[in-house]
Amino acid sequence: MRGSVSRLFGLTAFLLVLAGATAALGADGGVRVTVYEVTDAGNEPMPGATVILSHPGGQFPEAGAVTDANGQALFPVVPALAGYAVKVSMPGYATTVRDGVKVVPNQITDVVVALTPEKTEEVTVVGKEKLIDLEKGTESKTEISAEFFEDLPVLGREYQNVLSLAPGVNDTDGDGNPTVHGSRARDFQAQVDGVSNVDPLTGYFMSNINPDAIEEIEVIDFGADASYGGAVGGYAKIHTKSGTNQFEGAFNFFLRDSAADNDRAGNIDPVDFGRIQPSLFLSGPLIRNRMWWVVSHEYLDQSDPVDVIGGGDFVQKFNRWTHLDKLTWQVGPKSKLALQFSADPIELTPLDASAIVPAASSVRYTAGGPTYSLTWNVPYSPTFALESQIAFSDINVTLDPMNPWTTLPDGRQTGTLLNSCVVDRDDTEFDDYLPGLRCRDDDLFGLTSGTANRDYEDTRQRWTYRFEGDQFINEWLGGSHRVRFGASLQRASFSRDDIRLNELRRNGIGLQGAVLGTNGSLDPNQPAYSLFETVYAPKIATDAGGAIASGMPARVQDDVDGNYFAAYITDTYEPTSNVVINLGVRFQREEISSFGYTPFDPAAERAAWNEFLDRCMAGEIPTSADPSGLDPKKCFQALGGSTLFTMHRLDVPTAQGCGGGNALNPALCELAGGEILINNGFVPKTRGRERFTISNNGIAPRFSISWDPWSDGKTLISGSFGRVYADSILLPFAFENGPDSLLRRWTLNSRLQPTRQDVPSAIGGFAISVVDRNIKMQHSDEWGLRFEREIAPETRLTLRYVNRKFYDQLQDIDVNKVPVYWDELPDQFPDPSR
């Protein structure tokens, strides 16, 4: 593992040195200026015209070119910015200026200028955007500018609210994690100035961005070229503002208050709620034409009322800061650096409270952390540019109980807030323990009470190293080529400290089943309710030997590391003026390392267990105590089942404390033969702790061809095929570390007290989780067709077909659940119409 990671790191470091060093202002595009002479006979290409390309913000040094025999001047490598100016001059003709030219990443922007015989005035033209672009092929891209974003009537100020404006992108639950053409919500990848905004643990979005700092959002839902990868759904590229020579500023203030609510949220005794959201954006030059700055900050203080069943309404409070600061330095004519900081610390109090979970039984949630990036953009020549980047993200998540825990005199831990499921009884040893645990009452619609049972903290980090190059070749193999290439390495890690108390769930056996006393009242010694206790315990509890103790909190401390390497090359080849071919390939490799336990095949053991039960009940495994073989416990012992079937380490009799009278699960002691089997040389089949590594490689080809059949710039017919690989998230690889749990049952009398003779009985054993050591990278194969036609000025008709299939999707499987097939249902549920 270390050797392969070192090789990946060394390769990427070498590529970074080759590129020049660190960080990106956004991908480059290009500008192609076509100059015509206006005559009575029509428009004729004009060679020899002087074309000047400039940017008023000073972030692009003025560049000039002369039109060729076709009247064209090409600037193939230009930073993707808005607001360029194109100035065209020719002796004897009026100078013409085109303002507001926008350069889109990875595309050539066409600018058409018509010159007329010179008069005394200078003509300034604002042109329209070219609707049909052959170079994009079947790529479906939706561009959302800052102005468009600001004017949209969408609720909230998060960039996630506008992603669903792209075709095929849906966010039905509004959580900011969209699905694209049937993908899952965690299969969408967003980047902010080249840095991934995806949580490496869960695959969901990681941070919010102040919308005032956004220059443009690009959403690609289909047909992405080889420069895109790491997600099988869709992509979004968020470009933030970099500052110009002009000072800019914006201040917004949003207010919502319960005083403006007509009926004060409909409560008899209303609670106060509201929303305060100020934001500030400032940018300008630090040194004119050399250095620019951006500061963007937003604060959100929101409170929402929550109605609780039975009273006790409360206000849920949400606080968030959103920061983005950037410093851009034009080091030289061909070198630019950008240093950027962003963060969005949040606090939600309480997190999981609802109409059935009061605030006192909930947890306080905090999350967030900084992301730093350093970007270097180097346009070595008008036809060749490099950019490279290094970035670091450090996110922390915590869950803290709203009420504290306490330690009892016997060492057990419980909560300080009492639940409504259990009442103290002086003559039971669990008087102080059970009432302090969090409890869900199924007889009262799941109403929850008691102290929250989780104290949690984790850290999610990611280092990113990447570089990209862009080379334009005018004439080669019969046409022009735009070759883009790049490589990246992401090193992600996750570590956690997860502590849990046991928790309860109560439901009624039914008072009609309770036993009446001689005076006709309910007998307090007889059961009236069932109380189920979820017992958490970490697997490492038995690593040092010794039995586990009920009532002690479970604690899991572990980590998962992931290394993701990618390299790509893609060529946009234009053999003729009306045909464009995009051909590329992307290579991806991932290495994920985690602590776990010796793997086994749960499905195979489950099938063997079912066969064992069938044989036992059929009398095929006779025992001396039961010749008929109908007792599963005796069959299990006669067969030596503890050596044939994998046991959880906490289900082993020595860990249970069998024979001492304090076993957590006496039924397992009886089933496994207790310590008798151990003393007779039977060694249970358990799993040893280990660290495992899963590695995968993927090669993803991309191809598309575009054709303008009438060569008039108004029609596009294209087709494409591609394979896309996703980076595996880290969460599934931590499953084996627990905390694992089992369920045990208490009985309560009609007074909600534990019955005197009650001994809790466990239901089953501890759950065992296994991570398949042959997990593959998720990928999708997609192909599509596209037809576009400009039917009127600024209007086009687009028809497209998308076919996408997903493979090797991550999925959890419970082998204890037996599937029910439709063909089996008629025997169980006869159709009355037959």
ZAMARGU-4260 file (C-alpha; in steps of 0.2 Angstrom, whole numbers, plus 5000, padded with zeros to 4 digits):
<rodrens>
0) 5000/5000/5000 | 5013/5013/5005 | 5024/5009/4990 | 5010/5011/4978 | 5004/5027/4986
5) 5022/5034/4986 | 5023/5030/4967 | 5007/5039/4964 | 5013/5054/4974 | 5030/5054/4966
10) 5022/5054/4949 | 5010/5068/4953 | 5024/5078/4961 | 5035/5076/4945 | 5020/5082/4934
15) 5018/5097/4945 | 5036/5102/4944 | 5035/5100/4925 | 5020/5111/4925 | 5028/5124/4935
20) 5020/5123/4953 | 5003/5126/4960 | 4984/5131/4957 | 4969/5137/4944 | 4959/5152/4939
25) 4948/5141/4928 | 4950/5132/4912 | 4955/5141/4896 | 4945/5144/4881 | 4949/5153/4864
30) 4943/5167/4853 | 4941/5166/4834 | 4938/5182/4825 | 4931/5182/4808 | 4932/5199/4798
35) 4921/5203/4783 | 4921/5217/4771 | 4903/5224/4768 | 4901/5227/4749 | 4886/5228/4737
40) 4889/5211/4731 | 4889/5204/4749 | 4901/5200/4763 | 4919/5195/4758 | 4933/5189/4770
45) 4946/5202/4773 | 4964/5197/4776 | 4977/5208/4783 | 4965/5216/4796 | 4973/5220/4813
50) 4964/5212/4828 | 4967/5217/4846 | 4960/5206/4861 | 4960/5214/4878 | 4951/5213/4895
55) 4947/5229/4905 | 4950/5221/4921 | 4968/5219/4917 | 4969/5200/4920 | 4973/5196/4902
60) 4988/5205/4893 | 4983/5214/4877 | 4986/5202/4862 | 4986/5206/4844 | 4985/5196/4827
65) 4982/5198/4809 | 4968/5190/4799 | 4973/5176/4787 | 4967/5173/4769 | 4950/5167/4776
70) 4948/5183/4786 | 4951/5174/4803 | 4962/5178/4818 | 4964/5165/4831 | 4968/5167/4849
75) 4967/5148/4854 | 4972/5150/4873 | 4963/5163/4882 | 4958/5163/4901 | 4939/5159/4903
80) 4932/5176/4908 | 4918/5188/4903 | 4919/5205/4897 | 4933/5204/4883 | 4934/5218/4870
85) 4939/5214/4852 | 4945/5229/4842 | 4947/5227/4823 | 4956/5240/4812 | 4961/5241/4794
90) 4967/5256/4784 | 4953/5264/4774 | 4940/5256/4785 | 4931/5262/4801 | 4938/5254/4817
95) 4925/5242/4825 | 4925/5237/4843 | 4915/5222/4850 | 4912/5223/4869 | 4906/5210/4881
100) 4914/5195/4873 | 4913/5180/4885 | 4926/5166/4884 | 4919/5149/4889 | 4931/5135/4896
105) 4936/5122/4883 | 4927/5130/4869 | 4932/5142/4855 | 4921/5158/4855 | 4917/5165/4838
110) 4916/5183/4835 | 4911/5190/4818 | 4915/5208/4813 | 4910/5217/4798 | 4920/5232/4792
115) 4913/5246/4782 | 4923/5260/4772 | 4930/5273/4784 | 4920/5287/4790 | 4923/5299/4804
120) 4916/5289/4818 | 4921/5273/4828 | 4908/5260/4828 | 4905/5249/4844 | 4895/5233/4841
125) 4888/5222/4854 | 4885/5205/4846 | 4875/5190/4849 | 4881/5173/4856 | 4884/5160/4843
130) 4870/5147/4846 | 4877/5132/4837 | 4894/5126/4842 | 4901/5110/4834 | 4915/5108/4846
135) 4904/5104/4861 | 4897/5089/4851 | 4883/5080/4862 | 4889/5089/4878 | 4874/5096/4887
140) 4880/5111/4897 | 4869/5124/4905 | 4878/5140/4909 | 4871/5151/4924 | 4879/5168/4925
145) 4880/5179/4941 | 4867/5191/4934 | 4855/5176/4929 | 4858/5168/4946 | 4854/5185/4955
150) 4838/5188/4946 | 4831/5170/4948 | 4815/5168/4959 | 4822/5154/4969 | 4821/5151/4988
155) 4837/5153/4997 | 4854/5159/4992 | 4863/5143/4989 | 4871/5138/4972 | 4862/5121/4974
160) 4845/5129/4971 | 4849/5132/4953 | 4857/5116/4948 | 4840/5108/4943 | 4838/5121/4930
165) 4849/5110/4919 | 4839/5097/4909 | 4839/5080/4917 | 4845/5087/4934 | 4832/5084/4948
170) 4833/5088/4967 | 4816/5082/4973 | 4820/5082/4991 | 4829/5099/4991 | 4844/5093/5000
175) 4857/5101/4987 | 4862/5084/4981 | 4854/5082/4964 | 4851/5066/4953 | 4856/5066/4935
180) 4847/5055/4922 | 4844/5041/4935 | 4860/5042/4945 | 4860/5043/4964 | 4861/5059/4974
185) 4879/5055/4979 | 4885/5054/4961 | 4885/5072/4957 | 4902/5081/4958 | 4904/5100/4960
190) 4920/5110/4959 | 4924/5127/4965 | 4938/5135/4955 | 4945/5118/4952 | 4944/5111/4969
195) 4931/5097/4973 | 4916/5102/4983 | 4912/5084/4987 | 4912/5076/5004 | 4925/5062/5003
200) 4915/5052/5016 | 4897/5053/5010 | 4898/5059/4992 | 4886/5073/4995 | 4891/5092/4994
205) 4904/5098/5006 | 4902/5117/5008 | 4891/5132/5003 | 4897/5147/4993 | 4892/5165/4995
210) 4882/5168/4979 | 4889/5186/4978 | 4906/5179/4974 | 4900/5167/4960 | 4905/5173/4942
215) 4897/5158/4933 | 4890/5140/4936 | 4892/5127/4922 | 4881/5111/4924 | 4886/5097/4913
220) 4873/5083/4913 | 4879/5073/4899 | 4892/5070/4886 | 4907/5077/4896 | 4924/5074/4888
225) 4939/5065/4896 | 4944/5080/4907 | 4929/5076/4918 | 4928/5061/4929 | 4926/5055/4947
230) 4907/5054/4946 | 4894/5044/4936 | 4880/5057/4937 | 4884/5075/4932 | 4896/5089/4935
235) 4896/5107/4940 | 4910/5120/4939 | 4908/5135/4949 | 4919/5150/4945 | 4921/5164/4957
240) 4926/5182/4954 | 4944/5187/4955 | 4943/5206/4956 | 4947/5219/4943 | 4955/5236/4941
245) 4938/5243/4946 | 4931/5243/4964 | 4915/5234/4966 | 4904/5231/4981 | 4888/5224/4986
250) 4878/5222/5003 | 4862/5212/5005 | 4851/5210/5020 | 4837/5198/5022 | 4825/5198/5036
255) 4810/5187/5041 | 4802/5188/5058 | 4788/5179/5067 | 4781/5197/5071 | 4775/5197/5052
260) 4766/5180/5054 | 4748/5183/5054 | 4744/5169/5068 | 4761/5168/5075 | 4763/5150/5068
265) 4746/5145/5074 | 4751/5141/5092 | 4741/5146/5107 | 4757/5150/5116 | 4767/5156/5101
270) 4786/5154/5100 | 4797/5167/5092 | 4806/5163/5075 | 4814/5172/5061 | 4829/5173/5049
275) 4843/5186/5048 | 4855/5185/5033 | 4867/5199/5030 | 4880/5197/5016 | 4895/5208/5010
280) 4905/5207/4994 | 4920/5218/4990 | 4933/5217/4976 | 4946/5229/4968 | 4964/5232/4964
285) 4978/5231/4977 | 4990/5236/4964 | 4983/5241/4948 | 4986/5229/4933 | 4996/5218/4945
290) 4986/5212/4960 | 4967/5211/4964 | 4958/5205/4980 | 4940/5198/4984 | 4932/5197/5001
295) 4915/5189/5002 | 4906/5185/5019 | 4888/5180/5023 | 4880/5176/5040 | 4864/5166/5042
300) 4854/5166/5059 | 4838/5156/5056 | 4826/5149/5069 | 4811/5138/5064 | 4797/5133/5076
305) 4793/5114/5079 | 4777/5108/5086 | 4779/5093/5098 | 4766/5080/5101 | 4760/5083/5119
310) 4767/5101/5121 | 4784/5107/5123 | 4786/5116/5107 | 4803/5123/5103 | 4813/5133/5091
315) 4827/5124/5080 | 4841/5136/5078 | 4853/5136/5063 | 4869/5147/5062 | 4881/5148/5047
320) 4895/5158/5041 | 4900/5158/5023 | 4918/5165/5019 | 4927/5166/5003 | 4943/5177/5001
325) 4954/5178/4986 | 4970/5186/4981 | 4976/5186/4963 | 4993/5191/4958 | 4999/5194/4940
330) 5017/5189/4943 | 5023/5193/4925 | 5016/5194/4908 | 5014/5175/4907 | 5011/5170/4925
335) 4997/5172/4937 | 4995/5166/4955 | 4979/5165/4965 | 4977/5161/4984 | 4960/5157/4990
340) 4952/5153/5007 | 4934/5147/5010 | 4924/5140/5024 | 4906/5138/5030 | 4905/5133/5049
345) 4888/5129/5054 | 4879/5124/5070 | 4861/5116/5071 | 4853/5115/5088 | 4845/5103/5090
350) 4848/5092/5075 | 4836/5077/5075 | 4822/5085/5085 | 4805/5084/5077 | 4786/5083/5082
355) 4790/5066/5091 | 4808/5070/5097 | 4809/5084/5109 | 4824/5095/5109 | 4830/5089/5126
360) 4832/5071/5119 | 4842/5077/5103 | 4860/5082/5099 | 4869/5098/5094 | 4877/5097/5077
365) 4892/5107/5071 | 4901/5105/5055 | 4913/5114/5043 | 4931/5119/5041 | 4943/5128/5029
370) 4948/5125/5011 | 4964/5133/5005 | 4970/5133/4987 | 4985/5140/4977 | 4983/5141/4959
375) 4996/5145/4945 | 4991/5149/4927 | 5004/5151/4914 | 5000/5155/4896 | 5017/5151/4888
380) 5012/5157/4871 | 4996/5161/4862 | 4994/5142/4858 | 5000/5134/4874 | 4996/5136/4892
385) 4998/5126/4908 | 4989/5128/4925 | 4992/5119/4941 | 4984/5118/4958 | 4987/5112/4976
390) 4972/5113/4988 | 4968/5106/5006 | 4951/5104/5014 | 4949/5100/5033 | 4931/5097/5038
395) 4925/5092/5056 | 4908/5086/5061 | 4902/5084/5079 | 4887/5078/5088 | 4885/5082/5106
400) 4870/5077/5117 | 4859/5091/5123 | 4859/5084/5141 | 4875/5076/5148 | 4878/5058/5153
405) 4882/5052/5171 | 4892/5037/5178 | 4883/5026/5191 | 4892/5020/5206 | 4894/5003/5198
410) 4903/5011/5183 | 4889/5010/5170 | 4884/5026/5161 | 4867/5032/5158 | 4859/5049/5154
415) 4854/5063/5166 | 4837/5066/5158 | 4824/5052/5162 | 4813/5044/5149 | 4795/5040/5150
420) 4796/5022/5146 | 4803/5015/5162 | 4799/5019/5181 | 4812/5016/5195 | 4809/5001/5206
425) 4820/5000/5221 | 4822/4981/5221 | 4830/4979/5203 | 4848/4982/5199 | 4843/4993/5184
430) 4834/5006/5194 | 4845/5021/5189 | 4852/5013/5172 | 4836/5010/5161 | 4827/5026/5165
435) 4841/5037/5159 | 4842/5029/5142 | 4834/5037/5126 | 4818/5028/5123 | 4806/5027/5108
440) 4788/5023/5113 | 4779/5014/5099 | 4763/5015/5108 | 4763/5034/5107 | 4768/5035/5088
445) 4786/5034/5091 | 4787/5048/5104 | 4805/5049/5111 | 4811/5054/5128 | 4827/5052/5138
450) 4845/5058/5135 | 4852/5057/5117 | 4864/5042/5116 | 4878/5048/5104 | 4893/5058/5107
455) 4902/5059/5090 | 4917/5068/5082 | 4925/5065/5065 | 4938/5073/5053 | 4937/5073/5034
460) 4952/5079/5025 | 4958/5080/5007 | 4974/5085/4998 | 4972/5089/4980 | 4986/5091/4967
465) 4983/5093/4949 | 4989/5101/4933 | 4981/5104/4916 | 4988/5109/4899 | 4981/5116/4883
470) 4990/5115/4866 | 4983/5121/4850 | 4990/5114/4833 | 4984/5124/4818 | 4988/5112/4804
475) 4992/5093/4807 | 4984/5078/4799 | 4974/5088/4788 | 4966/5099/4801 | 4967/5109/4817
480) 4968/5101/4834 | 4965/5107/4852 | 4974/5095/4863 | 4970/5096/4882 | 4979/5085/4895
485) 4981/5083/4914 | 4984/5073/4929 | 4978/5074/4947 | 4980/5065/4964 | 4968/5067/4978
490) 4973/5060/4995 | 4957/5059/5006 | 4956/5053/5024 | 4942/5050/5037 | 4944/5047/5056
495) 4931/5046/5069 | 4928/5045/5088 | 4910/5037/5090 | 4903/5034/5108 | 4886/5027/5110
500) 4875/5023/5125 | 4862/5009/5124 | 4845/5014/5118 | 4827/5008/5121 | 4811/5005/5112
505) 4795/5001/5121 | 4779/4993/5115 | 4764/4985/5124 | 4761/4966/5125 | 4743/4972/5128
510) 4734/4975/5144 | 4722/4961/5140 | 4737/4949/5141 | 4742/4955/5158 | 4738/4945/5173
515) 4725/4951/5186 | 4728/4950/5205 | 4715/4942/5217 | 4707/4959/5220 | 4705/4962/5201
520) 4719/4974/5199 | 4734/4972/5187 | 4747/4961/5195 | 4763/4971/5196 | 4774/4955/5195
525) 4767/4951/5178 | 4772/4958/5161 | 4762/4971/5152 | 4775/4979/5141 | 4790/4974/5131
530) 4806/4984/5132 | 4819/4982/5119 | 4837/4987/5123 | 4849/4990/5109 | 4866/4985/5116
535) 4881/4993/5107 | 4898/4986/5109 | 4914/4988/5099 | 4923/4973/5092 | 4940/4979/5100
540) 4933/4976/5117 | 4939/4958/5117 | 4956/4961/5108 | 4964/4962/5125 | 4954/4948/5132
545) 4940/4948/5146 | 4922/4948/5146 | 4911/4963/5140 | 4900/4972/5153 | 4883/4978/5150
550) 4879/4996/5152 | 4896/5002/5147 | 4897/5014/5132 | 4903/5008/5115 | 4917/5017/5108
555) 4924/5016/5090 | 4940/5025/5085 | 4946/5021/5067 | 4951/5029/5051 | 4949/5026/5032
560) 4962/5033/5019 | 4959/5035/5000 | 4970/5039/4986 | 4963/5044/4969 | 4974/5046/4954
565) 4968/5052/4937 | 4976/5056/4920 | 4968/5061/4904 | 4971/5067/4886 | 4958/5074/4874
570) 4959/5080/4856 | 4946/5091/4847 | 4950/5088/4829 | 4943/5099/4815 | 4946/5090/4798
575) 4935/5102/4789 | 4925/5118/4793 | 4909/5108/4796 | 4915/5092/4805 | 4922/5091/4823
580) 4928/5075/4831 | 4932/5074/4850 | 4942/5059/4855 | 4949/5056/4872 | 4954/5044/4886
585) 4954/5045/4905 | 4964/5033/4917 | 4959/5032/4935 | 4966/5022/4949 | 4960/5021/4967
590) 4967/5014/4983 | 4957/5013/4999 | 4963/5007/5015 | 4954/5004/5031 | 4954/4993/5047
595) 4942/4978/5047 | 4941/4960/5051 | 4945/4944/5042 | 4933/4942/5028 | 4921/4928/5025
600) 4906/4925/5014 | 4890/4929/5024 | 4878/4923/5010 | 4887/4906/5009 | 4886/4904/5028
605) 4868/4909/5028 | 4864/4896/5015 | 4874/4883/5025 | 4864/4888/5041 | 4848/4886/5033
610) 4853/4869/5026 | 4858/4864/5044 | 4842/4869/5051 | 4833/4859/5038 | 4843/4843/5041
615) 4841/4846/5060 | 4822/4847/5059 | 4821/4832/5047 | 4830/4822/5060 | 4846/4819/5050
620) 4857/4825/5064 | 4852/4814/5079 | 4860/4817/5096 | 4861/4807/5112 | 4850/4818/5121
625) 4837/4819/5107 | 4838/4805/5095 | 4824/4812/5084 | 4836/4827/5080 | 4822/4840/5082
630) 4832/4851/5095 | 4842/4864/5085 | 4853/4868/5101 | 4858/4850/5103 | 4860/4848/5084
635) 4872/4864/5084 | 4882/4856/5098 | 4883/4839/5090 | 4889/4846/5074 | 4901/4858/5082
640) 4893/4873/5075 | 4903/4886/5084 | 4918/4879/5073 | 4908/4879/5057 | 4899/4896/5057
645) 4908/4913/5060 | 4904/4920/5077 | 4905/4939/5082 | 4919/4940/5094 | 4907/4947/5108
650) 4896/4931/5106 | 4910/4919/5110 | 4906/4911/5127 | 4922/4918/5136 | 4918/4935/5131
655) 4900/4933/5137 | 4906/4927/5154 | 4896/4911/5152 | 4895/4901/5169 | 4897/4917/5179
660) 4879/4921/5179 | 4882/4938/5171 | 4881/4934/5153 | 4875/4947/5141 | 4867/4934/5131
665) 4863/4918/5140 | 4854/4910/5125 | 4871/4910/5115 | 4880/4902/5129 | 4867/4888/5129
670) 4867/4887/5110 | 4886/4886/5109 | 4888/4874/5124 | 4895/4888/5135 | 4913/4885/5141
675) 4911/4867/5140 | 4915/4867/5121 | 4930/4879/5124 | 4936/4867/5138 | 4934/4852/5126
680) 4945/4860/5113 | 4932/4867/5102 | 4939/4884/5095 | 4925/4895/5089 | 4927/4902/5072
685) 4930/4921/5074 | 4937/4935/5064 | 4954/4943/5067 | 4957/4962/5066 | 4967/4967/5050
690) 4970/4982/5039 | 4965/4979/5021 | 4967/4989/5005 | 4956/4988/4990 | 4963/4994/4973
695) 4955/4997/4956 | 4960/5003/4939 | 4948/5010/4926 | 4951/5016/4908 | 4937/5027/4901
700) 4936/5031/4883 | 4926/5046/4876 | 4921/5049/4858 | 4910/5061/4849 | 4907/5068/4831
705) 4898/5083/4826 | 4892/5088/4808 | 4885/5104/4801 | 4877/5097/4785 | 4874/5114/4777
710) 4890/5123/4783 | 4879/5138/4788 | 4882/5138/4806 | 4864/5134/4810 | 4863/5115/4811
715) 4871/5102/4822 | 4870/5084/4821 | 4881/5074/4833 | 4883/5057/4842 | 4894/5051/4856
720) 4899/5037/4867 | 4908/5037/4884 | 4912/5027/4899 | 4913/5036/4916 | 4921/5030/4932
725) 4916/5037/4950 | 4928/5039/4964 | 4922/5027/4978 | 4917/5036/4994 | 4925/5031/5011
730) 4909/5028/5021 | 4906/5009/5016 | 4924/5004/5020 | 4921/5009/5039 | 4906/4998/5041
735) 4916/4983/5048 | 4922/4993/5063 | 4904/4995/5070 | 4899/4999/5083 | 4889/4983/5082
740) 4874/4979/5091 | 4862/4966/5097 | 4844/4967/5104 | 4838/4961/5121 | 4821/4961/5128
745) 4815/4966/5146 | 4797/4965/5152 | 4788/4979/5161 | 4773/4978/5172 | 4758/4989/5171
750) 4767/5002/5181 | 4781/5003/5169 | 4793/4994/5181 | 4804/4979/5177 | 4796/4963/5183
755) 4804/4956/5198 | 4808/4939/5190 | 4814/4947/5174 | 4830/4942/5166 | 4834/4951/5150
760) 4835/4939/5135 | 4845/4943/5119 | 4837/4942/5102 | 4850/4934/5091 | 4868/4939/5092
765) 4879/4954/5088 | 4877/4960/5070 | 4892/4956/5059 | 4896/4968/5044 | 4908/4963/5030
770) 4915/4974/5016 | 4917/4964/5000 | 4936/4964/4996 | 4932/4964/4977 | 4922/4980/4977
775) 4924/4988/4960 | 4924/5006/4955 | 4906/5012/4950 | 4905/5016/4931 | 4892/5020/4918
780) 4892/5018/4899 | 4882/5031/4890 | 4879/5036/4872 | 4868/5049/4865 | 4862/5058/4849
785) 4859/5077/4847 | 4851/5088/4834 | 4851/5107/4835 | 4844/5120/4823 | 4843/5139/4824
790) 4825/5143/4819 | 4826/5161/4823 | 4838/5174/4830 | 4843/5170/4847 | 4831/5154/4846
795) 4836/5136/4843 | 4827/5120/4843 | 4836/5105/4852 | 4832/5087/4852 | 4842/5074/4861
800) 4842/5056/4866 | 4852/5049/4881 | 4855/5031/4885 | 4865/5028/4901 | 4868/5012/4911
805) 4876/5010/4928 | 4887/4996/4934 | 4895/4990/4951 | 4884/5002/4961 | 4888/5001/4980
810) 4874/4992/4989 | 4872/4985/5007 | 4864/4968/5007 | 4856/4960/5023 | 4858/4941/5021
815) 4846/4938/5035 | 4831/4944/5025 | 4823/4931/5014 | 4816/4939/4998 | 4798/4935/4994
820) 4794/4932/4975 | 4778/4937/4967 | 4776/4919/4961 | 4775/4913/4979 | 4762/4925/4985
825) 4746/4917/4977 | 4747/4902/4989 | 4749/4914/5004 | 4736/4927/4998 | 4724/4919/4987
830) 4715/4929/4973 | 4697/4929/4978 | 4693/4932/4959 | 4699/4915/4954
</rodrens>
